[in-house]
Amino acid sequence: MASVVPGLTLPELFEAQVTRTPDAAAVVCEGAGLSYAELDARANRLARYLVSLGAGPERLVAVAVERSAELVLVLLAVLKAGAAYLPVDPEYPAERIAYMLSDAAVVLLVCDQATAGRVPAGILPCVVVDDEACAVAVAGFAAARLEDRERAAPLVPAHPAYVIYTSGSTGRPKGVVVPHRNVVRLMAMTGGWFDFGPGDVWTLFHSYAFDFSVWEMWGALATGGRLVVVPYLVSRSAAEFRKLLAAERVTVLNQTPMAFYQLMDVRGEGSELALRYVIFGGEALDCARVA
């Protein structure tokens, strides 16, 4: 029997989980974290600020924020505002960034102090989320959930949730638009395979400019799990990453085969893993090598 896919947007999916487990840990990074209720309230404030600057349904907001709990907050706030996010890796060449911002007709750029100097300045309005002026402005908005009347238009499942650009290896990079309903469908159709729940701990290991990150983020936040943001340097060291997996008691690990092969070679010293699943994607898996 086919699964029934709920007609929800991603903010509605998240808010339903907030109602169920408001005090549970939602996202953590290097010891600091936010509960579901705290993440919801802060994202609502930021979303209202973004709406006041022009964000809304069928509009794109570029995001260039370093890996942190703040990154998850920003992505959620963009979605709550009704807009779609365009992930911008600050390590991209300046020419590629400028092309993406222009080609996607972005209305707003959200960055942090660490990335502000690495993205084109003056092209479009910019919000520096960890700047004091931004903090003061955001604090002036309500923490309650947004209603459709506050957005530029009602948010529906068919509206874009994010746009990710191809590598451009065969020509100019092309933006791929993914609506809310596609991500909701992904989680609904696979839920029976894994039985994810509030007891699971996930890692946000991949770059948010790679759509494997969408599975990681919503796999946790749509099911009440805890999302552990992996610092960039830790993600580049198999030994350090294994330590994090053990320390955070991660139960759901998502990996490309190439990254997992490196992790396989690391031997833990007195630190047992709590993994329930290792889920592969992105490239072909050599089953014999993993066996």
RAVENNOR-V766067 format. One record per pair of residues at least 24 apart in sequence whose ideal C-beta (glycine too) atoms are under 8 Angstrom apart, sorted by the first residue. I is the first residue (numbers start at 0). J is the second residue. Records with the same first field share a line. If there is no record, write none. Layout:
# RAVENNOR-V766067
I=J, J
This chain:
# RAVENNOR-V766067
2=187, 188, 190, 191
3=187
4=180, 183, 184, 187, 188
5=183, 187
6=156, 180
7=156, 179, 183
8=78, 154, 155, 156, 158, 160, 179, 183
9=78, 160, 179, 182, 183, 217
10=75, 78, 79, 145, 154
12=183, 186, 217, 220, 221
13=39, 75, 220, 221
14=39, 144
16=220, 221, 222, 223
19=223
20=197, 223
23=197, 223, 225
24=225
25=219, 220, 225, 226
26=68, 71, 72, 219, 220, 225, 226, 227, 228
27=68, 225, 226, 227, 228, 247
28=66, 67, 68, 227, 228, 230
29=230
31=68
32=68
33=68, 72
35=223
38=71, 72, 75
39=144
40=142
41=72, 76, 142
42=72, 75, 76, 79
43=76, 79, 140, 141, 142, 143, 144, 145
44=137, 138, 140, 141, 142
45=72, 73, 76, 128, 137, 140
46=76, 77, 79, 80, 145
47=80, 140, 141, 145, 149
48=126, 133, 136, 137, 140
49=76, 77, 80, 82, 107, 109, 126
50=80, 81, 145, 149, 150, 151
51=140
52=107, 124, 126
53=106, 107, 124
54=80, 81, 82, 106, 107, 151
55=80, 81, 82, 150, 151, 152
56=81, 82, 150, 151, 152, 153, 154, 155, 158
57=83, 152, 158, 159
58=82, 83, 106, 151
59=83, 84, 85, 103, 104, 105, 106, 159, 162
60=84, 85, 105, 106, 107, 108, 109
61=85, 87, 99, 100, 103, 105, 107, 108, 109, 123
62=86, 87, 108, 109, 110, 207
63=87, 88, 89, 108, 109, 110, 111, 114, 117, 118
64=109, 110, 111, 114, 128
65=89, 111, 113, 114, 231
66=203, 228, 229, 230, 231, 234
67=111, 228
68=228
69=111, 128, 129
70=207, 228
71=203, 216, 220, 226, 228
73=109, 128
74=207, 216
75=220
77=109
78=160, 179
79=144, 145
80=145, 150
81=150, 151, 152, 154, 158
82=106, 107
83=158, 159, 160, 161, 162, 176
84=160, 161, 162
85=161, 162, 163, 164, 174
86=161, 163, 206, 207, 208
87=118, 208
88=206, 208
89=114, 117, 118
90=117
93=119
95=167, 172
97=122
98=171, 172
99=164, 172, 174
102=172, 174
103=162, 174
154=179
155=179
156=180, 183
161=210, 213
163=208, 209, 210
177=210, 213
182=213, 217
185=214, 217
186=217, 218, 221, 222
190=222
193=251, 276, 278
195=222, 224, 251
196=222, 223, 224
197=222, 223, 224
198=224, 250
199=224, 225, 250, 251, 275
200=224, 225, 227, 247, 248, 249, 250, 251, 273
201=225, 226, 227, 249, 250, 251, 253
202=226, 227, 228, 229, 243, 244, 247, 249, 251, 252, 253
203=227, 228, 229
204=229, 234, 240, 252, 253, 254, 258
205=253, 255
209=281
211=253, 255, 280, 281
214=253, 278, 280
215=253
218=251, 253
219=251
224=251
237=261, 262, 264, 265
238=265
241=265, 267, 270, 272
242=270
244=272, 274
245=270, 271, 272, 273
246=270
248=273
249=273, 274
250=274, 275, 276
251=275, 276, 278
252=276, 277, 278
253=277, 278, 279, 280
254=278, 279, 280
255=279, 280, 281, 282
256=281, 282, 283, 284, 285, 289
257=282
259=289
260=288
263=289
